[in-house]
Amino acid sequence: MTKKLEQVWPQDFAERYRQRGYWTGETFRTMLAARAQEYGDAIAVVGGDQRWTYTELAQRADVAAAGFLALGLKPGDRVIVQLPNIAEFLSVTFGLMRANIIPVFTLPAHRLTEITHFARKSEAVAYVVADKWDGFEYRTLADSVMAEVPAIQHSIVVGDAGHHTAFNDFAANPPLLPVEDVDPASVALVQISGGSTGLSKLIPRTHNDYLYSIRASNPLCGITPDSVYLGALPVAHNFPMSSPGIFGAIYGGARVVMAPSPAPDTAFPLIEREKVTITGLVPPLALLWLQAAPKTGHNLSSLEVLQVGGAKFMAEAAKRVRPVLGCTLQQVFGMAEGLVNYTRLDDPEDIITDTQGRAICTEDDEVLILDDQGNAVPEGEAGNLLTRGPYTIRGYHDDAAANARSFTEDGFYRTGDVVKRLPGGYLVVQGRATDHINRAGEKISAEEVEDHLLAHPQIFDAAVVSIPDDFLGERSCAFIIPDGEAPKAASVKGWMRKRDIAAFKIPDQIVFVDEFVTTAVGKISRKELRATLRARLIEEEAAKKGQP
């Protein structure tokens, strides 16, 4: 029997959020219908040579919905969506929601290991991919997924479908019959967590909570019908999806421009051609843009706001945004589980460059900064960030162990971030309290990578840690005890690539050691071990650079 997909707040909280106007009863279906009515002939999305108006986007969503239903999919079914930054991302997504089918968003970088996990955990019945992207053949991946997960009954391909179901053929189906609208408290979509232990968890988001986050983000980010949002990062990420992201742009009647790559040589021409006003990047890409902008021949003067999030943006780099790009920096710090913080566009420059912003909902985003014993720390001191509010989830899907670790009995989400809170509620991110590696905005579970390494025949034990990195924010380093003769680091990385996992999970650095330090009784926790190894490597690297 399929496990129920839901996200439930206690009744008193839900009633408060409705009374205060956070939850309005709107759904993604009614939202798109209203925008098509209001902005009909305005351009909604640009992708490659496609330019769709709001009317056309709504029509294409209807066509997609009819096609999914014609395949036999039913309201409440779950569908894995693995699409790059193409216009069809929006027609597929809104089409699924139009049919009351729930998209489960995955990243183009994910491979067989991750996709089969998401498919089984979500109990998905279909899988949507592009034919090829960035040199990778997704139709072959779809074949492998269907072989591994028999519950996946349909693979739908955007582009040349081969023997799969062609998304482009949906237009031949009869028009969409009326579909009853859903309860706004029901799940609209599923996102994936960074995965603090093992493979990523599933995050159900409701129409009520997710649309509030989008709606409340728009004024803080300056979104108007004249805005042009560039989807530069993979738009299946929460940041470029909803903060304000592509959904925020559609909500505000603005234009979405899909960038096939965030690289300057791809993004800069799009900024000039489409008069892009706002986009979001992770810190390494922001550094690339800062490096490339003074040398470009493209006119970037339309850009008004550069958002940087996903990982901490160092203050010295942040101070270069306005002089180099001529636009306002907006720092964004949030999570797919809920809480989103922004610096405000009219904040003093030192707040914009030195903090990661404050919460969207000043009244009901409850933020706690606690020490390891659960006591509140004084303002300005570092502590563990916990939060609850009208758009922060109360639990992961079907994962009792993760929920026990991640949520308090009174509903606060333990984010795993260590922050300082300054006057006015502004947060300064200090790092992670958990065994996460935040590599250029991609959250990697140390435990998951260790599990892969331990399957190698020449590896006895492995511990994976995060190391500060000027470009990536953090890089991953695997400390390995070999079983016999040590393999070459390059061969270990090559072996990892054959494990059908996302490339960003392959360790950046490999260090071979003879043993791991233990206590007198021969025991040490994995967390303590990782901390010890991390500190040792940082000390050694500092010594090589001649630092004290």
N, C-alpha and C positions, 0 to 999 in steps of 0.2 A: 504494500500500500504506500502511495506517495506521501512523504512527510509534508505536513502543512508548512507553507512559507508565510511567515508573518513577522510583524514588528509591533510590539504592544507596549504602550506606556500605561502606567497606573491611571485609573479613571480620573482621579483628582487632578493629575498633571495634564491629561488630555483635555479636560474641561477648561482648565486655565489657559492652555495654549489656544483653544478655540475662542474663548471669551476675549483674549487679548489680540485677536486678529492674526495670529501666526498661521493657523490652519484655517483656510477659507473654504474648504470643500471643493477646490479646483482639482482637476485631474489633467494629466498630460494631453488627453484627447480633447477636453474642452478648451484647454489653453491654446492648442494649435488651431482649433476651429475659430476661436476668437481672433487670433492674430491674422489668419487668412481673411477673415471678414474685414478687419481693420486696415490691413496693409497689402491687400490683394496683389497689386501690380508691382510692388516694391520687390527688389531682389532679396531673397532670403539666404541663398547659398550659392557659392561659387566653388566648383571643383573641377580642375582641368579645364576642358572646353565647355563644361556645363554651367549654365546660369539659370537657376530656377527662381521664379517669383514665389511669394507666399502662397498664392493660389495653387501654383504647380506643385509645391511641396506637399500641401494638404492632399491634392489629388493623387500624387505618387504614394503617399502614405495609405490612402484608401486602396489603391491598386495592390500594394504590398500586403495589406491586411487581408484582402480578398484571396490573394495567392496563398498565404499561409493557411487560411481556413480551408481552402480548396484541397490542400494536401492532407487534410484530416486533423490538423492541429486544433486544439480546443482552448477556450478561455481558461487561464490558470496554468497552462503548460509552460515549461521553461525551455528557452532556446539559447544555446551558446552563440554569442556574436563575437567574431574575431575579424574585425575589419580595420584597414588602415584609414588614413585621413582622405577619404573620398566622399563625394556628395551622397552616395548611396548609404553611407553610415546613418544619415538622418532619415532617409526614406525607409530603410529597414527598421530603425529604432522606433520611429513614430508609427510605422505600419504594425509592428508587433503590439505596441501599446494601444493602437486603434482597435485591434482585435482582442484586447485584454489578455494578450500573451506576454510573458515576462522575459525580457532580455537579461542574459547573464553576460556581463561584459568582461572580455579577456583582451590581452594585449597582442599586437602583431608579433612581439618577440617570443611569446610562449610557444612551446613545442609539445610533443606528444605526452610527456610526463605530466605537465601542468593541465593540459586540456582534458585528458582523461580523468584527472582528479576532479576538476570543476564539473565535468559532465556527470560523473557518478554522484558527487556530493549534492548537486542541484537536481538530480534525476531528470536531466534534460532529455528531450525527445527529438531535437533537431539541432543543426549546426550550420551557421552562416559564415562563409569565408569569401575572400576575393580569390580569383584564379591564381595570380602570382603577385608578389610584391617584394621589392628590394632583393630580387634574385632568388626568392624562396618560393617553392611550389606548394601551395596550400591545398590543392586538390589531392595530392599524394598524402598529405597529412590527414585530410578528411577521410580517405580510405582507411588509414591506420586507426583513426579514432573510432570509426564505425566497426572495425574488426574487433577492437578492444572493448567497446561499450555497445552491446547489442540494443540497448534501449534507445540509442540514437537511430531513429528510423529514416531521417531525411538529412541530406547534406545539400545545402542551397549555395550556389556559387554565383557571385557577381563577376561578370565577364564571361570568358570562354569556359563553359561548364563541363565540357567533355561528357562523361557518362553520368554526371551528377545533375541535379535539378537546376535549371537555369533561372536565376532571379529575373532576368530580362523577359522570360516567357510569362511572368505573372500577369502582364498586361492583357493576355489573351483570355483570362478568366472572366466570368460574369461579374458585373459590378457588385460592390460590397453591399450586402443587405444590412439593415439596421442592426447594430450591436448595442445591447444595453450597457450603459455606462457603469463603471465599477465604483465601489465604495472608496472614497478618497483616503480612508485609513488603511486600505489594502496595499500590498507591495506592488510598486511600479516597476522596479528594476533591481538587479543584484550586482553589486560590485565586489571586488576582491580586496582582502586585506594585504598588508605587506608581509604577514606571516612571521610572527616572532618565534614560533617553534614549528618546524615542519612545513608542510605545504600551506598555501594561503587559505584563509577562512572566507566564508561567504557572508556578505553584508547586505541584508535586505533593506531597501529604502522605500518608504511609502510615498504616495502622491503628496500627502499633506506635508511631511517633513522636508522632502527634497525640493518641492516647489517653493516652500518658504525660504530655504537657504538661497535658492536662485533669485527669487523676487527681492529678498533683502540685500543681496549682494549688488544688484544692479546700480542703485543710487550711490553706493559706496565706491563703485568702480567707474562711475560716470557714464553708464550705458544709456544711450538715447536712440531713437530711430535713425539718427545720423551716424551712429557708431559703425565701425567696420572691425570685426574681431577676426584676427588671424589664428586659426587652429594650427599652431606650430608643433607643439608636443603631441604625442599620440592621444587622440581625443577620447579614448576609452578610460584614461586616467581621470580621477575625480577633479583635479585642478583645472585642466582645460575643458572639462565637461560642464562644470557648474560653478566655477568661482571667478568671474561669472560664466566664462567658458562659452561653448557653442549653444548650450541651452539658455544661458542668460541672454545671449544676443538674440536668439529667437523670441524669447519672452519679451524683450524690449523692442521688437520690431526692427532690429538692426540687421546687418549683413554678416554672414559667416563666410570666411574664405578658408578653404582647406589647403594647407601646405603639405605637399608630399614629403617634405623634409624640413627640419628647422635650420639647416645649414644656411649661412649668409648668402651663398650664391643661388639658393632657391628662394629663400624668404625675402631678401631685399628687393628683387624684381616684383614680387607680389605686393609688397608694401607700396612701392611706387605706382604700380598699375592700378591697384584697387583702392588706393588712398586709405590704407589700414590705419586705424586710430589707436588700437589696443591689442596687445598680445601677451602671452605668458611664457616664461622660460624657466628652466632650472639653472642654478648658478654656473655650471660649466659652459652651457650654451650662452648665457649672458656675457661671460668673459670672451667667448669667441666673437660675439657681436661687437663688443667694445673694441676688440682688436681689429675687426674687419671694417667697421663703419668709417673710420677716417680715410680709408683707401678706396671705398666704393665709389662707383660712378652713378649709383642710383640715388634718387631723391627720397629721403626718409622723413621729410619735414611734416608729413601728415601724422606721424606717430605721436600720440599725446601721452600714452601711459604704457610703460613696460612693467609688467608684473613679474616678480621673481619669487619662486616658492619651490616646494619639494624638498629643499634642504636649506641650511642656513647660508645666507649671502653675507660674506664678510664685509665689514663696514668700509674698508679701504676701496674695495671694488664698487660697493654701492655708491660711494661718493663720486664715481666717474660717470654714472649714467646720465645725469643732467648735462654736464659739460660736453660729453662725447655724442650722445644721441639726441640731445635737445628736448627730452621729454621728462615727465614725472615718473619716478620710480614708485611702485607700490609693492611693498613686501607682503607676501601671503604665507601664512603658516596654518595648516589645517590637516585634516585626515579624512579618509573615506568614511570613517565611522561617524563623522559629524562635525565637531567644532571647527570653525574657520575664523581666523584672525586676519585683519587687514590694517596696514597703515592707511590713514585717510589721505586723500589727495591734497588736502590743504593743511596737513600736519607740518610743524616746523621741520626744517631739513634734517636736524640731528635725530629727530624721532624716526623719520623715514629711513635714514641710513643706518641707524644703530639699533633698531628694534624690529621685531617681526610682527608688529601690529597688535590690535586688541580685538576682542570678540565682536561678531556681527551684532548679537542681541545683548545690549548692555544691561537690560533688565532681567532676562531669564536664561542667559548663558551663565550657568553657575560654574565658577572656576576655583578649584582648590589647589594650593601649592603646599605639599606636605613633605615632612622628612620621612626616613625609612621606617620610623615607628608610628607614622600616621598622625603626627602633630603638625599643626600649621607653622610655617616658617615666617619670620619677619619679612616685611616688604623689602625687596632688594637682595634677598638671599636665595640661593638655588634650592629647588626642591622638586619633587615628583608632581607632574601635572595630572589632575583628575578633573573630569567635567561631566555635566549633564545639562540637557536643555531641549528646546523644541525641535531640534534637527540632529541630535546625537542619539545614536541607537541605544537600545537597552539589551541587545544580545545578538550574537552571531547565529547563523542558521545551523541547527542540528550539531552543536558542539558544546556539550555540557562542560567538558574540562576547560576549554578556552574561556567560556563564560565565567566559570568560577575564578579563573586567574584574572580576567580582564575587567570584571564589574564588581563593585561593592554591593552589599546587601541592600543599600538604599539607592542603588541605580546609578552611581557615578562610574564613568568609564575611566579605567587606568590607561592613560595614553602611552606610557612607557617613555615619555619625554621628560627631560630635566630642564626646567626653565627658571628664570627670575621674573618677578612681577614688579614693574615700576609704577610710580604714581600715574593715575588715569587708566590703570588696567593693562598697560602695554607690557608685552612679554618679550623677553630676550632668551632665545633658545641656547641652552648650554650643551646639549647632547642627548644621548639615549641612556636610559637606565636598564634597558633590556639588551639581549644579545642580537640586536638588529644591526645590520650594516646599511647605512643610508648612502648608497653609491649613486651620485648624480640624480638623487630623487627617487631611485628605485630601492625599495626596502627589501633586503635579503635576509632570510633566516640563516643564522650560522649553523643551526642544527640540521637544516635541510641539506646544506652543502656538505657538511661532515658526513651525513648518511651516504651521499653519493661517493665521496672519497673512500669511505670504509669498504665499499664494494670492490675497490681496486685490488688485484691479487698481490701487489707489492707494497701495500700500505697496511701497517699494523694498527695505527691510531692516527687521528687527525683532530686538530682544533682550529677553527676558523675565527678570525678576529677582525675588527675594524681598525684601520690606521688613519689618522688625519692626513688629508691630501689637499694640497693647495688648489688643484683643478677640479677633482671629483667631489670634494667635501670629505668623503671617506673612501678608501679603497679596501679591498678584502685581501687578507693574507692568511694562507693556510700553513699552519705548522704541522709537519708530517713526521711521524716515526715510521721508517720503512720496515718492511718485513723481509729481512735479508738485504740484498743489494738495493740501494736507493735508485729508483727510476729517474730519468731526466725530468726536470720541471716541465719542459715543453711537451714531453710525451704524456705527462699527467693531464695537462691542459687539453691536449688532443683527445685523450681518452674521455675526458669530461664532455667534450663537444659531441661525442657519439652517444651520450646518455639521453639525448632528446630533451634537453632542458634549455631554458632561456639563456642566451649568451652572457647576459649581465651577471649570472650567478657563478660563472667560472672564475676562480680566484685570480686576482691581479698579480699576486706575488706568492711564491711558494718557498718556504724555509724548511730544510730537513734538520731534525734534531734527533739526539740519541734517546732521550727520555723526557717525560714531563715531571716537573717537581710535584711531590705529594707531601702530605703531612706525615708525622712520625708513625701514625697507624696506617699509612698507605692510602689515605683517602683525600680527595679534593673535589669540590663540586666543579661541574663544567663551567659555571659562571666565574668562579674564582680562578680556574685555570686560564680561561680566556683573558681575564683581567691581568693576570701575572704575565702572560706571554705578550700581551699588547703593550704593557708598560716596559717590558724588557726591550722590545723592538724599537719603541719610540726613543728610549734612552740611547740605544746603540746608534740610531740614525742621527740623533742630536749630536752625539759625540763625533760622528764622522764629519758633520758640518762645522764642528768647532764651537758648538753652542754650549753654554754652561748647564 
